[in-house]
Amino acid sequence: MTHKGSPLADEARQRLLSRVALLGDDAGARPPPTTLAKSPTDKSRVDFNTLPGFEELRIQRTIGEKIGVGTPYFRMHEARAGSRTRIDGREIVNFSSYDYLGLNADPRITAAAKEAIDHYGISPSGSRHVAGERPIHRALENALATHYGVDDCVAIVSGYATNLGVIGQLVGPKVICDAAVHNSAVMGGVLSGAARRSFPHNDLDALERLLVSTRHKFERALIVVEGLYSMDGDWPDLHRLIDIKTRYEAWLMVDEAHALGVLGNRGYGSFEQCGVDPGQVDIWMGTLSKTLAGCGGYIAGSADLVNYFKSLVGVFVYSVGMPPLIAATAHQAVKILRSEPERVARLHRNAELFRQLAKERGLDTGTSASTAICPTIVGDSIPAVVLSHKLLDRGFNVLPVLYPAVPAKAARLRFFLTAEHTPSEIEAALDATAAELTDMPKTLRAMRVPGY
């Protein structure tokens, strides 16, 4: 993955600037923050629009406005957003929801939330150190620890903060991440102050070369991967990762945010998909906001790890406890996941159908491996945004992922499939996508987009 400041990143930025200039607007005329004078009265010291990245944000928005599509993000959903949603008063087929097993509106889930509200209220009214435990917190954590076959688990109010906290606190010397890991893991490495390295996505030969050349320099090392990669829809080889981390005496942390409920015959996650003993992974991280119909994150592992986290990691110690109603809904979702494998089977059928039909229509799905996450790679950012806009007109909500979230020239639409999508909805969405991509050159010329 490219990063800001690399030659490729600079090249992509210059392309954006050039296109804005061709649109006949003065959007690119403002000098970048680095060229502004730094006199004592210069507002560049206090103006938020001089912050890093603001210029690129303004350029992207200007392009969207000029070609008449605006931003594809922050669309207003007027009802529950599962496999279907309501946007601007229209019923829309929704492919931008993490509700993989359709549990978000399950009557048992909503009943658990209402019962928890009646019993505990809304807020725990403080951190768990100060305001104390609730039985439902421990019920959820025990269920997740049992699921992973480990000693204990701790739940935290934010999934993003979970990665920040555990990586930032545990590792000083060295963090080694797959290049495609989530931003929260990357920023956890930054906050840790550790020496940070990344290896190309799923290239475990490269990981091993990194360890051969650097492992002896550091007392501790942490390898961070995702159980299911949220941009690509593929997974790592956990068998080999466990072998590598054992031989090089490193910790292995697996982010299961998108894997739980999706991978494995029963949806148990990447350990079931890969056929490994989950106890061989040092740190299981996950979120409650996907399959488990809540929000927040968790860490599961040894009793020492969890005790350390609950006693010393700031995102737990200094943060309010998880609202009891969220713990209750996630706990109920874990029980449903483990008792109703037919939901996972429906999701798997939909994922396989999507990839098969996408391939038949000549769509580029990258390295996706028939999972609930399937990208359609478009290439450049502007066609990806236009495609999302055109699909919404046709009744499908699919959002683009643009540079720098993905490498330059790898912009894509990211389809999230659920167990509730129907085969006809999947087929219709792919027919519309293929048709719009075929017409894209003509569409961009009609919109007078420079360079197309």
Secondary structure, DSSP 4 states (H G I P E B T S, - for coil): ---TTSHHHHHHHHHHHHHHHHTT-STTTSPPGGGS---TT-GGGT-GGGSTTHHHHHHHHHHHHHTT---SSS--B-S--SSEEEETTEEEEE-----TTS-TT-HHHHHHHHHHHHHH-S---S-HHHH---HHHHHHHHHHHHHHTSSEEEEES-HHHHHHHHHHHH-SSEEEEETT--HHHHHHHHHHT-EEEEESTT-HHHHHHHHHHHGGG-S--EEEEESS-TTT-----HHHHHHHHHHTT-EEEEE-TTTTTTSSTTS--HHHHHT--GGGSSEEEEESSSTTSS--EEEEE-HHHHHHHHHH-HHHHTSPPPPHHHHHHHHHHHHHHHH-HHHHHHHHHHHHHHHHHHHHTT---TT--SSSEEEEEEESHHHHHHHHHHHHHTTEE-EEE-TTTS-TT-EEEEEEP-TT--HHHHHHHHHHHHHHHHHHHHHHHHTT-TT-
